[in-house]
């Protein structure tokens, strides 16, 4: 996602509409998603400590277990709402990228799809723990993902494909800002927590290299009559 944001979307916007306008659009996207993240923070479900597990086990009782399951279910629902709100601009990003060309749209869709896997797990696991139903967990995780196609429908209605090239490049530059902020603000800190700073940084550059290679090979493999 960083590779697409900086080396593709922002780069093309600057080349097409100028350094100043390209940067203004890019940072407008950054500010927009920073606003979303500030007022609608993506909730996380913290792990239950070993001390609490032992305490719950010692106290026992079905009522306590039911109460704990209700709390976890509530956390899962709140997580689903938060992720849905965060997914909305991602759907907009894929649509605008697809207007630019098949190469940009496909790579944005791939990057966001990979990003959505742990988000779906974050919704499904607490719901499954609380309800013991795989179907309920699947339904809620799926519903939280519907925000992305909803974003596509809305932006398709607001921004038809007949946009002027300058506006289109500017919007794509702002999409780059959204993707860059999403990656640095939410995904990279999680990578630091789970994999360590050095390992995460190495994998970031490995991922950027892989995405750049995929951009290149996709471009040379597509028929010439397809828009890039």
N, C-alpha and C positions, 0 to 999 in steps of 0.2 A: 504493500500500500504506500509506503514511503517512496519507493521507486516510481510508481505511477504518479504520485502527487508532485514530486519535485522534477523528475526527469522527463515527464510526459505532459501532464496537464498544465502545470505552472510554466514550464519551459515553452510550450506552444502558445500559451496566452501572451507571454512577454514578447515572443517573436512576432505574433500576429497584430497585437494592438498597442505595442510599445511597453517600455520598461515600467513607466509610472502607472499606467492603467492596469497592466497585468498584475503588478504588485498590490494595487488597491483592491482589485477583485479577489486576489488570493487571500489577503488579510481580512477582507470582509467575510469570507467563508470561515476563517479562523475565529473571528469574533462571534459570528452566528452560532457556531457549534460550542464555543466557550460559554455563551449565554445559555444554550440548552443544557450543557453539562452542569452549570452552576445552579440553575433553578430546578432542574429535573435530574438530580444525580442518579447514576446507575447504581442501585442497591446491590450489596453483596451479602451473602449468607455466610457468616463467620462459623468456623468449626466449633463444635461443642467441646469444652475442655475435659480432660480426663477426670478432674476433680468433680465436675458436675455430673459426669456419667456415673461415677462411683456413688455420689450422693443420691442420684435418682434411683440407682439400683438398690441402695440400702433402704431408702424410704419405700420403694416398691409401690404396688397398687395400680389398678387399672385406670383410676381417675387421673393420677399423675401422668401416666403414659398418654392418655387421651389429651390432656392439657398440652403436653409437650408436642404431640402430633399436630394439634391445632395451631400452635405457635409456628411450627415449621411450615405448615401449609400456608399460613398467612405470609410468612417470609417469601415463600415460593411465588405467591400471587403478586406481591409487591415487586419482586424481581422481574416477573413477566411483564408487568406494566412499565417498569423502568426501561427494560430492554426494548419493548415495543416502541416507546417514545424515541429511543436512540436509533432504532432501525429505520424510522421514517425518512430522515434525510439520506440514509444510505440508498434507499430505493430511488430517490430523486437523483442521486449521483449516477447510478447505473443508467437511468433513462437518458440523462444529459450526455453521458459518455457515449451511449449508443447512437445518439444523434450525430456526434462527431465522427463516428466510424465504427465498423465492426471490431477492429483491433482493440480500441479503447474500451468499448462496451464489454467485450468478452473478458478482458483482463480485470476490469473493475468487478464484474460479476464473480469471477473466480476468487479474487482476493477477499471480497466481502463474504462469499459463501464459506470460505475457510475460517474467517473470523466468526461466523455465526455458529459454528459447531460448538465451541465451548460455551457460548451464550445459551444455546439450546439445552446443553447438559446442566447448566446452572439453574435453569427453570425446572427441568424434568426431575432431577434428583430429589430436591426437597418435597415436591409433590408426590413422588413415588413413595418416599419414606413416610409421609403423612397419611396417604390413602391406601398404600399397598396395592395400587392399581397401576399397571403399566399403561393402560388405555387412558386414564385420567392424566397421567404425566405426559403422554404423547399429545393429547388434545391441547393442553395448556401451552406446551412448548411450541406446537404448530401455530396456535392462535397468536402467540407473541411474534411469530415471524411474518404474519399477514400484514404487519405495518409497512413492510417494504413494498409489496405490490400496491398497497394503498397510496404510498408516496409516489409511485410511478403513475397511477391513474390521475392523481391531483396535478402533478407537474405536467403531465401530458395535456391536460385540459387548459392549464394556465399558460404553458409555453409550447405553442405548436411548432412543427418542424420548419416552418417558414421564417424562423427567427433570422435577423440580420447576422452576418458572420461576426461582427464585432461583439454583439450581445452574447452570441453563442460561445465565443472564445472566452469572454469575461465570465460567464456562468461556469464554464468548465474550469477556469482558473480558481473560482471560488469553491468548486467541488474539490479541487486539489487542496485547498486550505482546510476544508472539512475533514478530508481523509488524513491529512498530516496531523491535525490536532487530535483526531480520534486515536491515531496510532501512538502518538507521543504521550497523550494524557491518560489513556486507559489501557492500551495493550502492552506498551513497553514496561510500565511499572509492574504489571502482573508477571511479565517475563522475568524481571529482576527478582521478584519475590520467590518464584518457583524454581528458576534455573540459576540464579546468581547473576551479578552484573556482568562479569567478564564473559561468561558463556552466552548470555542473552545478546550482548553486543556483537559477538562473533556470528551468531545465528541471524541477527538483523542484516548484516552485510551479506551473508550467504543467501538470505531470502531476496534481498535486493538484486543480487547477481542472477539468481534463478529467474526472477521476474523480468529483468532486462533481457535475458537470453530468450525467454518465452515471447517477449514482445518482438524480438528480432526474427525468430523462427516462424512465428505466426505471420509476420508481415511478408516474408519471402515465400511462404507457402500458400497464401491466399491468391485466388485468381485476380488478374489485373483489373477486371471490371467491377470488383467489389471495392466499396469505399473504405479507405483506411483512416 
